[in-house]
């Protein structure tokens, strides 16, 4: 006999009572990161948790984990149909063949048209507001490029609409297509007013009906453009770098040429002069040598002649000087004054070569009287 349905229900409830369910199941969505968390006080080695993500369009995903949390981002951002859908999560405790009752989370969605317990939103990328003379330019990275998951999931015709609100001056709207990497909008500020803006945005589906909401930014104030000053600084830095590189290259080229080129040879005449002026070890230039002969001076007796002074005290006459010179030149002088051996040497030299009259000795000693001697010339 088969057990009745009532009995099966009672048995299943009894088994479930043996395994307590998780508690405090919460879901969070921070930008594109979606996760579910829970608590469990009776964790055992064999305890596991079955997580089931269910969508309103009938899509679901089921996974088991021993942890107390599970990342749902891959499932949510799989496609436009998924991130525009409504979702909720159930978590069940599993121990062996038994399991607890499933516990559900709140519903959540990124679609602004869905009525859910948790409305998920995205953050704006960094926004720049550059002020100019005629107004300002608001720019930021296109969210369809900034968020990689969104870039893969969004269809080609998806558009991002953003609104720039100016304090006490209304607002400006603009669309940014998926192929644009940057979203830009030129605006104007009221004269004398505060140059600050706030941005809002929505990512529409390809039917321009449903949308993902972007959180409104805080006040973003304009910064005056510094493009010109940055250009000047960049030009100066580049000039300095080029100068340094050029200088280094020139120095290296000069050193390389000094190492590789041989010194030019000097002419032979200058080489002799350089060798004599700058002698080196083992290198001696020609040296002029003068030969000297030893000369021995021997005192000699004066010539024996008659007195050369006149009786009346007159100075020597020209005839007597001539007579005295003749006496000495004929060999009456001593050996030290050309006599003796000197005459013999002169006679030997005369045999070889007749000397010039200018080579003969012309100096002679003259007695001036009273023992005074003077040098005469013949």
C-alpha positions as CSV (number, residue, x, y, z in Angstrom):
1,X,0.0,0.0,0.0
2,X,1.5,3.4,-1.0
3,X,1.8,6.1,1.5
4,X,-0.8,8.8,1.3
5,X,0.1,12.4,0.2
6,X,-0.5,13.6,3.7
7,X,1.9,11.1,5.1
8,X,4.6,12.2,2.6
9,X,4.1,15.8,3.5
10,X,4.4,15.0,7.2
11,X,7.6,13.0,6.6
12,X,9.2,15.8,4.5
13,X,8.3,18.3,7.2
14,X,9.8,16.1,9.9
15,X,13.1,15.7,7.8
16,X,13.2,19.5,7.3
17,X,12.7,20.0,11.0
18,X,15.9,18.1,11.5
19,X,17.9,20.6,9.4
20,X,17.5,24.3,10.4
21,X,17.2,26.9,7.6
22,X,19.6,29.8,7.1
23,X,18.6,33.1,8.6
24,X,18.9,36.8,7.7
25,X,19.1,36.3,4.0
26,X,20.0,39.7,2.4
27,X,20.8,40.9,-1.0
28,X,23.0,43.8,-2.0
29,X,23.8,45.5,-5.3
30,X,26.7,47.9,-5.5
31,X,27.1,49.1,-9.0
32,X,27.5,46.0,-11.1
33,X,28.3,43.7,-8.2
34,X,25.3,41.7,-6.9
35,X,25.6,39.3,-4.0
36,X,23.4,37.4,-1.5
37,X,24.4,36.7,2.1
38,X,23.0,34.7,5.0
39,X,23.7,33.4,8.5
40,X,23.8,29.9,9.9
41,X,24.6,29.0,13.5
42,X,24.8,25.2,13.3
43,X,27.5,24.8,10.6
44,X,28.8,21.2,10.2
45,X,31.4,19.7,7.9
46,X,28.8,18.3,5.6
47,X,26.6,21.4,5.6
48,X,26.0,23.0,2.2
49,X,23.7,25.7,0.9
50,X,21.7,25.6,-2.3
51,X,21.2,29.0,-3.9
52,X,18.6,29.5,-6.6
53,X,18.3,32.8,-8.5
54,X,14.9,33.2,-10.1
55,X,13.7,35.8,-12.7
56,X,10.2,37.0,-13.5
57,X,10.6,35.8,-17.1
58,X,11.1,32.2,-16.0
59,X,14.9,32.2,-16.0
60,X,16.7,30.7,-13.0
61,X,20.1,29.4,-11.9
62,X,20.9,27.0,-9.1
63,X,24.3,26.5,-7.3
64,X,25.6,25.0,-4.1
65,X,28.3,26.4,-1.8
66,X,29.6,25.8,1.7
67,X,30.1,29.5,2.1
68,X,27.6,32.0,3.6
69,X,27.4,34.2,0.5
70,X,27.2,33.9,-3.3
71,X,28.0,36.3,-6.2
72,X,25.2,36.8,-8.6
73,X,26.8,39.3,-10.9
74,X,27.5,36.9,-13.8
75,X,23.9,35.8,-13.9
76,X,22.4,39.3,-13.7
77,X,24.7,40.9,-16.3
78,X,24.5,38.0,-18.8
79,X,22.3,40.0,-21.2
80,X,19.9,42.9,-21.5
81,X,17.0,40.7,-20.8
82,X,18.6,39.6,-17.5
83,X,19.7,43.0,-16.1
84,X,16.3,44.5,-17.1
85,X,14.4,41.7,-15.4
86,X,13.1,41.3,-11.8
87,X,14.9,38.7,-9.6
88,X,14.8,37.1,-6.1
89,X,16.9,34.5,-4.4
90,X,16.1,31.4,-2.3
91,X,18.7,29.7,0.0
92,X,18.2,26.2,1.3
93,X,20.4,24.3,3.9
94,X,21.4,20.8,2.7
95,X,22.9,18.1,5.0
96,X,23.3,14.7,3.5
97,X,20.0,13.6,2.2
98,X,18.1,16.1,4.2
99,X,17.4,19.8,3.6
100,X,15.7,22.7,5.2
101,X,12.9,24.9,4.1
102,X,14.0,27.5,1.5
103,X,14.3,31.1,2.6
104,X,13.6,33.9,0.1
105,X,15.3,37.3,-0.3
106,X,13.6,40.5,-1.3
107,X,13.0,41.1,-5.0
108,X,15.5,43.4,-6.8
109,X,16.0,44.8,-10.3
110,X,18.0,47.5,-12.2
111,X,15.0,48.3,-14.3
112,X,13.4,51.5,-13.1
113,X,10.0,50.3,-14.3
114,X,9.9,47.2,-12.1
115,X,8.2,47.3,-8.7
116,X,10.7,45.6,-6.4
117,X,11.9,45.5,-2.9
118,X,15.4,46.7,-3.8
119,X,16.0,49.2,-6.6
120,X,19.6,48.9,-7.9
121,X,21.4,51.8,-9.4
122,X,24.8,52.5,-11.0
123,X,27.4,55.2,-10.3
124,X,28.5,57.9,-12.8
125,X,32.1,57.6,-14.1
126,X,34.4,60.5,-13.2
127,X,33.0,63.8,-14.6
128,X,35.2,66.8,-15.7
129,X,33.8,70.3,-16.1
130,X,36.3,72.6,-18.0
131,X,35.4,76.2,-17.9
132,X,36.1,78.4,-20.9
133,X,35.5,82.1,-21.9
134,X,32.2,81.2,-23.5
135,X,31.0,78.6,-21.0
136,X,32.1,75.1,-20.0
137,X,32.4,71.5,-21.4
138,X,31.1,68.6,-19.3
139,X,32.7,65.3,-20.2
140,X,33.0,61.7,-18.9
141,X,33.6,58.2,-20.1
142,X,30.6,56.6,-21.7
143,X,29.2,54.1,-19.1
144,X,28.8,51.6,-21.9
145,X,32.6,51.5,-22.2
146,X,33.5,52.3,-18.6
147,X,31.7,49.2,-17.3
148,X,33.0,46.2,-19.1
149,X,30.1,43.9,-18.1
150,X,27.6,46.5,-19.4
151,X,29.6,46.9,-22.6
152,X,29.2,43.1,-23.3
153,X,25.5,42.8,-22.2
154,X,24.0,46.0,-23.8
155,X,22.8,45.8,-27.3
156,X,24.4,47.9,-30.1
157,X,21.5,50.3,-30.2
158,X,21.5,51.0,-26.5
159,X,21.7,54.7,-25.6
160,X,22.7,56.6,-22.5
161,X,20.8,59.8,-21.7
162,X,22.3,62.2,-19.2
163,X,21.0,65.5,-17.7
164,X,23.3,68.3,-16.6
165,X,21.7,70.5,-14.0
166,X,23.1,74.0,-13.5
167,X,22.4,75.9,-10.3
168,X,19.5,78.3,-10.7
169,X,19.8,78.0,-14.5
170,X,17.8,75.0,-15.5
171,X,19.3,71.9,-17.1
172,X,20.7,70.5,-20.3
173,X,20.0,67.0,-21.8
174,X,22.1,64.9,-24.1
175,X,22.3,61.4,-25.6
176,X,25.4,59.3,-25.9
177,X,25.4,56.3,-28.2
178,X,27.3,53.1,-27.5
179,X,30.0,53.7,-30.2
180,X,31.0,56.9,-28.5
181,X,33.9,56.5,-26.0
182,X,33.3,60.0,-24.5
183,X,30.1,61.7,-23.6
184,X,30.4,65.5,-23.9
185,X,28.1,68.5,-23.6
186,X,28.8,72.3,-23.9
187,X,26.9,74.4,-21.3
188,X,26.8,78.0,-20.2
189,X,26.8,79.4,-16.6
190,X,24.8,82.4,-15.5
191,X,26.9,85.5,-15.2
192,X,28.2,86.0,-11.8
193,X,26.7,82.6,-10.6
194,X,28.3,79.5,-9.2
195,X,30.0,77.4,-11.8
196,X,28.9,74.0,-10.5
197,X,26.7,71.2,-12.0
198,X,25.0,67.9,-11.0
199,X,24.4,65.0,-13.4
200,X,21.7,62.4,-13.7
201,X,21.6,59.5,-16.2
202,X,19.6,56.6,-17.6
203,X,20.6,53.7,-19.8
204,X,17.7,52.8,-22.1
205,X,17.0,49.5,-23.7
206,X,16.9,49.3,-27.5
207,X,13.1,50.0,-27.4
208,X,13.8,53.2,-25.3
209,X,11.2,52.0,-22.8
210,X,12.9,50.4,-19.8
211,X,16.0,52.0,-18.3
212,X,18.7,51.5,-15.8
213,X,19.0,54.5,-13.4
214,X,22.3,56.2,-12.6
215,X,22.7,57.9,-9.2
216,X,22.7,61.7,-9.2
217,X,26.2,63.1,-8.6
218,X,27.0,65.7,-6.1
219,X,28.1,69.3,-7.0
220,X,30.9,69.2,-9.6
221,X,32.5,72.7,-10.0
222,X,34.3,73.9,-13.0
223,X,38.1,74.0,-13.3
224,X,39.6,76.6,-15.7
225,X,41.4,75.0,-18.6
226,X,45.2,74.8,-18.3
227,X,45.9,73.5,-21.8
228,X,48.0,76.4,-22.8
229,X,50.2,76.4,-19.7
230,X,50.6,72.6,-19.9
231,X,51.6,73.0,-23.6
232,X,54.3,75.5,-22.6
233,X,55.7,73.4,-19.8
234,X,55.7,70.3,-22.1
235,X,57.6,72.3,-24.8
236,X,60.2,73.5,-22.3
237,X,60.7,70.0,-20.9
238,X,61.1,68.5,-24.4
239,X,63.6,71.2,-25.4
240,X,65.7,70.5,-22.3
241,X,65.6,66.7,-23.0
242,X,66.6,67.3,-26.7
243,X,69.5,69.5,-25.6
244,X,70.8,67.0,-23.1
245,X,70.6,64.1,-25.5
246,X,72.3,66.1,-28.3
247,X,75.1,67.2,-25.9
248,X,75.7,63.6,-24.8
249,X,75.8,62.3,-28.4
250,X,78.3,65.0,-29.4
251,X,80.6,64.1,-26.5
252,X,80.4,60.4,-27.3
253,X,81.2,61.0,-30.9
254,X,84.2,63.2,-30.1
255,X,85.6,60.6,-27.6
256,X,85.0,57.8,-30.2
257,X,86.9,59.8,-32.8
258,X,89.8,60.5,-30.4
259,X,90.1,56.8,-29.6
260,X,90.0,55.6,-33.2
261,X,92.0,58.3,-35.2
262,X,95.8,58.2,-35.1
263,X,97.8,61.4,-34.5
264,X,99.1,63.1,-37.7
265,X,102.8,62.6,-38.4
266,X,105.0,65.7,-38.3
267,X,107.4,66.5,-41.2
268,X,110.9,65.0,-40.7
269,X,112.5,68.4,-40.0
270,X,109.9,69.2,-37.3
271,X,110.2,65.7,-35.9
272,X,114.0,66.2,-35.3
273,X,113.3,69.6,-33.8
274,X,110.6,68.2,-31.5
275,X,112.8,65.3,-30.5
276,X,115.6,67.7,-29.5
277,X,113.2,70.1,-27.7
278,X,111.3,67.4,-25.9
279,X,113.5,64.4,-25.3
280,X,111.9,61.2,-24.1
281,X,113.3,58.1,-22.5
282,X,115.4,56.3,-25.0
283,X,114.9,59.1,-27.6
284,X,117.8,61.5,-27.9
285,X,118.0,64.0,-30.7
286,X,121.2,65.2,-32.4
287,X,123.5,67.1,-30.0
288,X,126.0,69.6,-31.3
289,X,129.5,68.6,-29.9
290,X,132.4,71.1,-29.8
291,X,135.9,69.7,-29.5
292,X,138.3,71.6,-27.2
293,X,142.1,71.3,-27.0
294,X,144.0,71.8,-23.8
295,X,146.1,75.0,-23.9
296,X,149.0,75.3,-21.5
297,X,150.3,78.8,-20.7
298,X,154.0,78.9,-19.7
299,X,155.6,82.1,-18.5
300,X,158.4,83.3,-20.8
301,X,161.1,85.9,-20.7
302,X,160.5,89.1,-22.5
303,X,162.2,89.8,-25.7
304,X,165.8,91.0,-25.4
305,X,166.1,94.1,-27.3
306,X,167.6,97.5,-26.8
307,X,165.6,100.0,-24.8
308,X,162.5,101.1,-26.5
309,X,162.2,104.3,-24.6
310,X,163.9,107.4,-25.8
311,X,166.5,109.3,-23.9
312,X,164.5,112.4,-23.6
313,X,161.4,110.5,-22.3
314,X,159.4,110.7,-25.5
315,X,156.9,108.0,-26.2
316,X,157.7,105.2,-28.6
317,X,158.0,106.1,-32.2
318,X,156.4,104.1,-34.9
319,X,159.8,102.9,-36.2
320,X,160.8,101.5,-32.9
321,X,157.5,99.8,-32.4
322,X,157.9,98.2,-35.7
323,X,161.4,97.1,-34.8
324,X,160.2,95.6,-31.5
325,X,157.4,93.8,-33.2
326,X,159.8,92.3,-35.7
327,X,162.1,91.1,-32.9
328,X,159.3,89.3,-31.2
329,X,157.8,87.8,-34.4
330,X,161.1,86.2,-35.3
331,X,161.2,84.0,-32.2
332,X,162.7,86.1,-29.4
333,X,159.5,85.6,-27.3
334,X,159.3,82.8,-24.8
335,X,157.7,79.5,-25.3
336,X,154.4,80.8,-23.8
337,X,154.2,83.6,-26.3
338,X,154.8,81.7,-29.5
339,X,158.4,80.7,-29.3
340,X,160.0,77.2,-29.2
341,X,157.6,74.4,-29.7
342,X,154.9,76.6,-31.1
343,X,157.2,77.5,-34.0
344,X,157.9,73.9,-34.6
345,X,154.2,73.0,-34.7
346,X,153.6,75.9,-37.1
347,X,156.4,74.7,-39.4
348,X,154.8,71.3,-39.5
349,X,151.4,72.8,-40.3
350,X,152.9,75.0,-43.0
351,X,154.1,71.9,-44.8
352,X,150.5,70.7,-44.9
353,X,148.8,74.0,-45.6
354,X,149.9,77.6,-45.8
355,X,148.2,79.5,-43.0
356,X,146.4,82.7,-43.7
357,X,148.0,85.9,-42.3
358,X,144.9,86.4,-40.2
359,X,145.5,83.1,-38.4
360,X,148.8,84.3,-36.9
361,X,149.1,85.8,-33.5
362,X,149.2,89.6,-33.6
363,X,149.3,90.4,-29.9
364,X,152.7,91.3,-28.2
365,X,153.9,92.8,-25.0
366,X,155.5,96.2,-25.2
367,X,157.7,97.7,-22.4
368,X,156.5,101.2,-21.9
369,X,159.3,102.1,-19.5
370,X,159.8,101.8,-15.8
371,X,158.6,98.2,-16.0
372,X,155.2,99.1,-17.4
373,X,154.0,96.5,-20.0
374,X,151.3,97.1,-22.6
375,X,149.7,94.9,-25.2
376,X,150.5,95.9,-28.7
377,X,149.2,94.7,-32.1
378,X,151.2,93.8,-35.1
